[in-house]
């Protein structure tokens, strides 16, 4: 017997909004070498992951990353760590509409995101955010995807039966973790139209993708 999906769980970065660190540094008056340093020493650092895990404060990130960088880059590090989200968020095309449609069809909608403690300050700026029944933020839980424990915490917190949930995330490792804990999953490939098709294949009756209409 096919399991009925009643709940859709979304990741945020590269699913609901575009998340491209290089775009964050491009607006700064920096040399290409400086941009590369920020990418390596900040965005690809252990500290950046630790902020999502909730095991380090934002002030500690600034201090530790700046210790590896020349002084002229210290203001850029502080600006990014303390408020990259003050700049315009770029919605993923078609995803706000899809979230609203799912809500209108009666599905429960949740967020499970690897993000630092600031997420709730800007989540309301994301199209479709008003449709979410609950958020689970990794830094608040001191857990991080793809740890199985954060998925189990999601089920417990919101009283979800994973057999009736589907998870949308751009990371194959995170989808694999969802599957291991009993929740179905779809890897998001950057296309809301493709996602619509894959949801329909799982019995979720969203409108057909544009290229399928009229067939």
N, C-alpha and C positions, 0 to 999 in steps of 0.2 A: 504493500500500500504506500502510495507517494505521500511524503510528509508535507503538510501544509505550512507555508511560510506566512507568518503573521507579523514579523519584526525585521526591519532592515537596519543594520549597524554600519555607520560610515566612519572611515578614517577622514582626516581633514586635509593635510598637505598633499598636493598633487592629486587630490580627489575632489574636494569642495573648492579649494583655491589653488592657484599655481604657487609652488614653492621652489624658487630658483635663487639660491644664495648669491650667484653672480649678479643678478638684477639688483640686489640690495646694495652692492658696492659700486655698481656702475655709475650712479649719480654723483658719487663723491669725486672730488678733484684729486685723484690719486694716479700715480703712474701704474703701468701694467704690472711692474714688479711688486708694488705695494698691494695691489688687488690680489695678486697670487699669494702673497704672504698672508693676507686676511683669510683667503680661502683655506689655506693649509693650516695655519696656526689657530684659527677660530672655528670655522665651520666644520673642519675635519678633525677637530680636537676631541680628546676624551672629555674635556670640560663641557663641551656643547652637549654631548650625550648625557653627561651627569646632570645637567639642568633639566632635561626631559625625565630623568630618573628620579629627580627630586632629592639627590644626595649631595648637592652643592648649591650655594646661594648665587644669585646673579652677581653680587659684589665680589664673591670669591672667583667667579669666572673672569671678571674684568682684571682683577689683581694677578691671577695666575697666567692668563694669556698675555697681558701687557709685559710680564717679566720676560717673555720670549721675543718681544717685538721692540723696534726702535720707538723712541718717545713720540715722534711725530704721528705715529699711528694710534697712540693711546686714546685720543678723543674719538676716533672712528670706532674702536672696539667698544667704548662705553656707549656710544650712540646706538650701535647695533644691538648689543646685549640688552640694554635697558629699554629699547623702544623701537626695534625694527618695524613693528606693527603699526606705528603711528603713520607710516607712509601708506598710500593706497593699497588695499588688498585687491588682487586680481582674481575674480571668480573663475572657476573652471567652466568653460562654455557648456550651457545646457543643464548643469547640475542643480542649480537652484530651482529651475522649473521641474526637474525630475523629483526632487525632494518634496516639493509642494504637491505634485500629482500623487505621489505615494501616500502622503498624509491624507489627501482628499479621498483616496480609495480605502482609508481605514487602517493603514499599516502603522504600527508603532515605529518611531524613528529615534535612534540613539547615536551618539558619537563616542568613539573609542580612539583617542589620539595620543601619540607620543608628543608631548608639548610641555613647556615650562609653566610656571605658576601664573603667567600673565594671560593665558588663553581666554579666560572668562571676561577679560577687559575688552577684547576685540571680537569675540565670537558673534556678537549681535550684528556686526557689520557684514557678515557673510550671508548672501542670498539664501533664503530658506531656513535660516537659523531659528526662526520663530516656530518652526514645525517640530523641533526636537523635544522628545519627552524626557531626555536626560543626557548628561554628559559625564564621561569618565576620562579624566586627565591624568596622564601617567605621573607627572610630578606630584600631584596631590595624593596619589596612592603609594608612592615609593616603589612602584612596579613599572615595567616597561615592556612593550611588545618587542620580540615575540615570546616573552615569558608566559607560560601557560597560566600562571597565577593571576595575571591581570584580566584574562578572559573569564576565569572563574569568579573573580571579584565582580565583574560586570554582571554575570548571571545572578549572583547572590544579591547585589545591591538593588537591581531593578526587577528581581523575581522573574527572570527570563528562562524559558526552556530552550536550550541551545538547538534542539532538534527543530524548532520552529523559527529559527533566525538565519539570516544570511548576512555575511560580512563583506563589505566593499573596501579594498585596500590596494594600493599600488605595489606593495611589497610581497613577493611570493613567500618569503619566510613568515610573514605575519598571517597570510592566508593558510599556510601549512599548520601554523599553531592553532588557528581557529578550527581547522578540520580535526586536529588532534583532541580538541576539547569538546567536540560534538556539534560545532556550528558549521553550516555550509559556507562557502566563500566564493567570491569572484575577484580575480585580479583586474584592477582598473587599468586600462591601457591608454588613458587620455581621451577617450571618446565616449560622450554621453549616449550617442546613438548606438554604439556597440554594446554599452552596458544595458540599454533598453532591450536589445535583442536577447542578451544573456539572461536578464531578469524574466523575460517572457518564456524563455526555455525552461525556467524553474517554476513556472505556473503563476508568476506575478503579472497581472493583466494591465501593465502600463501600455500607453499608446505605442504603436509601432514606430520605429525609427524613421526619419524622413525618407531615406532611400528605399524603405520597404513599402511606403504608402502608395496605393494605387496598383499594387501588384495583384 
